[in-house]
């Protein structure tokens, strides 16, 4: 609904003049005092324009980044099936909008998984307002990322420049381009407010290393690019912290290093197949009760899988009623893991068939164990 604006009240003098002019039209003469007042009114002319001078460096950079990158930013409309209750005809109707960006000239478009979650289809609108039906190539809900593909001429598919997130610093200037509230091709600016934040994905998995920014991000910005001052992709805007649902200066973006690792695998395989050790992990309560170090305490080791072949042992109840000491995985290739979520994050960096070195604690001693990863999810 368009906002309503009350009409301005006309000054009494203007109303009187209107009546007098109407009287003239009817052939009535103006009183001499009124005619004299009108002749004495000053002539009103438009004000001369004051030259503004050149744009400053910041403004020129804002404009340049928008001109270069906005053609790579797209609007995504999610669709759902709807059956007409009278004709029983089935059609696809819009259910929501979000943002995405062009990954390559093959037509791959990156967005958030939650933008297309539960949709039966999607339409992608390019910056020139041409629209294409999209197909889902692959998704990784644990990182709230999805890849779509459209059939469009290569000349309409400028790939977004990709930067790095590992060397970001708090205070760097950033830009967000997206479609807040359906207002396409909107640009906002801010800074990197914090690094290494944690947010929860739609699967309730923790997404770590997230970028926090105060650039205005609102519903509809989801899936759009967060850019550095050089116009390079440094993150995918995915969430805001706001009790009201509007921008409150706290937005979050998935770091581009994670995006650049996941997207090629989604394009190639359609999904992320996490390599497996073949284990089940104990609970945090178990670890605290047994006074174990931080890590992943093994509750079960599947026969024939990598962990069992490497000689790892689970904690188990002894025949006499006590606990038989098992293993706690504390690091993968030297990267510490404090819980099962950490372990999954580290394993996602590898593929089945890769060999990794696990740091394994048992009964106060730590050893290094080489394990060849298998395909699977457990």
BELRASUL-V440827 format. One record per backbone hydrogen bond with DSSP energy under -1.0 kcal/mol. NH is the residue of the N-H (numbers start at 1). CO is the residue of the C=O. If there is no record, write none. Layout:
nh->NH co->CO
nh->NH co->CO
//
This chain:
nh->15 co->11
nh->16 co->12
nh->17 co->13
nh->18 co->14
nh->19 co->15
nh->20 co->16
nh->21 co->17
nh->22 co->18
nh->23 co->19
nh->24 co->20
nh->25 co->21
nh->26 co->22
nh->27 co->24
nh->28 co->23
nh->35 co->31
nh->36 co->32
nh->37 co->33
nh->38 co->34
nh->39 co->35
nh->40 co->36
nh->60 co->56
nh->61 co->57
nh->62 co->58
nh->63 co->59
nh->64 co->60
nh->65 co->61
nh->66 co->62
nh->67 co->63
nh->68 co->64
nh->69 co->65
nh->70 co->66
nh->72 co->69
nh->73 co->70
nh->74 co->100
nh->75 co->125
nh->76 co->98
nh->77 co->123
nh->78 co->96
nh->79 co->121
nh->80 co->93
nh->82 co->91
nh->84 co->89
nh->88 co->84
nh->91 co->82
nh->93 co->80
nh->95 co->78
nh->98 co->76
nh->99 co->222
nh->100 co->74
nh->101 co->110
nh->102 co->72
nh->103 co->108
nh->107 co->104
nh->109 co->148
nh->110 co->101
nh->111 co->146
nh->116 co->113
nh->119 co->116
nh->120 co->79
nh->121 co->79
nh->123 co->77
nh->124 co->132
nh->125 co->75
nh->126 co->130
nh->129 co->126
nh->132 co->124
nh->134 co->122
nh->135 co->149
nh->137 co->147
nh->138 co->147
nh->140 co->145
nh->143 co->140
nh->144 co->141
nh->145 co->140
nh->146 co->111
nh->147 co->138
nh->148 co->109
nh->149 co->135
nh->150 co->107
nh->156 co->153
nh->157 co->154
nh->160 co->102
nh->163 co->233
nh->168 co->165
nh->171 co->192
nh->172 co->169
nh->174 co->190
nh->175 co->227
nh->176 co->188
nh->177 co->225
nh->178 co->186
nh->181 co->219
nh->182 co->179
nh->183 co->180
nh->184 co->182
nh->186 co->178
nh->188 co->176
nh->190 co->174
nh->192 co->172
nh->193 co->212
nh->194 co->212
nh->197 co->210
nh->199 co->207
nh->201 co->205
nh->204 co->201
nh->207 co->199
nh->210 co->197
nh->211 co->253
nh->212 co->194
nh->213 co->251
nh->214 co->191
nh->221 co->218
nh->223 co->237
nh->224 co->221
nh->226 co->235
nh->227 co->175
nh->228 co->232
nh->231 co->228
nh->233 co->161
nh->234 co->226
nh->235 co->226
nh->236 co->254
nh->237 co->224
nh->238 co->252
nh->239 co->252
nh->241 co->250
nh->251 co->213
nh->252 co->239
nh->253 co->211
nh->254 co->236
nh->256 co->234
nh->259 co->255
nh->260 co->256
nh->262 co->258
nh->263 co->259
nh->266 co->262
nh->267 co->263
nh->268 co->264
nh->269 co->265
nh->270 co->266
nh->276 co->374
nh->279 co->378
nh->280 co->300
nh->282 co->297
nh->287 co->283
nh->288 co->284
nh->289 co->285
nh->290 co->286
nh->292 co->287
nh->295 co->338
nh->296 co->329
nh->298 co->327
nh->299 co->280
nh->300 co->280
nh->302 co->278
nh->305 co->302
nh->307 co->277
nh->309 co->305
nh->310 co->306
nh->311 co->308
nh->312 co->307
nh->315 co->298
nh->316 co->324
nh->318 co->322
nh->321 co->318
nh->324 co->316
nh->327 co->313
nh->328 co->361
nh->329 co->296
nh->330 co->359
nh->331 co->359
nh->332 co->335
nh->333 co->357
nh->335 co->332
nh->337 co->330
nh->343 co->339
nh->344 co->340
nh->345 co->341
nh->346 co->342
nh->347 co->343
nh->348 co->344
nh->349 co->346
nh->350 co->347
nh->353 co->373
nh->354 co->351
nh->356 co->371
nh->358 co->369
nh->359 co->331
nh->360 co->367
nh->361 co->328
nh->362 co->365
nh->365 co->362
nh->367 co->360
nh->369 co->358
nh->371 co->356
nh->373 co->354
nh->374 co->276
//
